[in-house]
Amino acid sequence: MPASFDADQFTQVLLAEALFYDEEYGALGHLGLIDEEARRERYLASFMPEDGSFIIEEATAWEDRAPDDEDEGIGYALATDSDEYAHYPVPEQAAEALLSLAREHTLQPSLTLLFEDEGG
C-alpha cells in the first residue's frame, strides 16, 4: 500500500527546490513570504554563493509606491531593506524554517528568478 500523501513534506521539498543556484548562468531562486493583508514582503530567502549558505532575511523597509497602483503587476510592495534572520547550511533546513514562518504569520510564497549580475 502506498504511503499517504504528506503535504508538509511536499511543501518543504518544493521550498527547498525553489532556493536553487545555477552557477553557469548565475541564476538564483529567490523566495519571498508575502503578508497579503499588509500587501508587502515580510521574509526573503535565497542561496548565498559567496559562502554556500542559505539565508532568510526579515524585511524592514519597503518600496514607497503603493501596491494598489494599476501598473503594479505583483500586488505587493517589495522589500528594500532587511535584517538577517538566519543562515542554514542546506536548503532543507531553510525550507523548514520558511514553512514555519509562513504558518506562524499566515504568509504566502512568491518565487522570483534573480541573476548575480543584477545584485542577487
C-alpha positions in Angstrom: 0.0 0.0 0.0 1.4 3.4 -0.9 2.3 5.8 1.9 -0.2 8.6 2.4 0.5 12.0 0.9 2.3 14.3 3.3 1.5 17.9 2.4 4.1 19.3 4.8 6.9 17.2 3.3 5.7 18.1 -0.3 5.8 21.8 0.6 9.2 21.6 2.3 10.7 19.9 -0.8 9.2 22.5 -3.1 10.5 25.3 -1.0 14.0 23.7 -0.8 14.0 23.3 -4.6 13.0 26.9 -5.1 16.2 28.0 -3.4 18.3 26.8 -6.3 21.6 28.2 -7.7 22.8 27.7 -11.2 26.5 28.6 -11.3 26.7 28.5 -15.1 24.1 31.3 -15.5 24.5 32.9 -12.1 20.7 32.3 -11.6 19.2 32.2 -8.1 15.8 31.2 -6.9 14.6 34.0 -4.5 11.6 33.2 -2.3 9.6 35.9 -0.6 7.0 35.3 2.0 4.2 37.8 1.5 1.9 39.3 4.0 -1.3 39.6 1.9 -3.1 41.8 4.4 -0.3 44.3 4.6 0.5 43.7 0.9 4.2 43.5 1.3 7.1 41.1 1.5 7.8 40.0 5.1 10.6 37.5 4.7 13.1 36.8 1.9 15.2 33.7 1.3 17.9 32.7 -1.2 21.2 30.9 -1.7 24.4 32.9 -0.9 27.0 31.9 -3.5 29.7 33.7 -1.5 29.7 31.2 1.4 27.4 28.4 0.1 24.7 29.0 2.8 21.0 29.7 2.6 19.8 32.9 4.2 16.4 34.1 5.4 16.1 37.8 6.0 13.2 39.8 7.6 12.1 42.8 5.7 12.5 46.2 7.5 11.7 48.7 4.7 9.6 48.6 1.6 9.1 50.4 -1.7 7.3 53.7 -1.5 4.9 53.1 -4.2 1.5 51.7 -3.2 0.8 48.1 -4.2 -2.7 49.3 -5.3 -1.2 51.1 -8.3 -2.6 49.7 -11.5 0.9 49.5 -13.0 2.0 47.2 -10.1 1.8 43.7 -11.6 2.7 41.8 -8.4 0.2 43.3 -6.0 2.6 43.8 -3.1 5.4 46.1 -2.0 8.9 44.7 -2.4 11.4 44.9 0.5 14.1 47.5 0.1 16.0 46.6 3.3 16.1 43.7 5.6 17.8 42.2 8.7 19.4 38.8 8.8 17.0 36.3 10.3 19.1 33.1 10.0 21.6 31.2 7.9 21.3 27.5 7.1 23.9 25.1 5.6 21.3 23.2 3.5 18.1 24.2 1.7 16.0 21.7 3.5 16.6 23.5 6.8 15.8 26.8 5.3 12.6 25.4 3.8 11.6 24.0 7.2 12.1 27.5 8.7 10.2 29.2 5.8 7.2 26.9 6.3 7.2 27.5 10.0 7.3 31.3 9.4 4.5 31.1 6.8 2.3 29.2 9.2 3.1 31.5 12.2 2.4 34.7 10.3 -0.1 33.4 7.6 2.2 34.3 4.7 2.1 33.2 1.1 5.1 32.4 -1.1 6.3 34.2 -4.2 9.2 33.0 -6.3 11.5 35.3 -8.3 14.4 34.4 -10.6 17.4 36.6 -9.9 20.8 36.8 -11.6 24.0 37.6 -9.7 25.0 40.4 -12.0 21.6 42.1 -11.1 22.6 42.3 -7.4 21.3 38.8 -6.5 
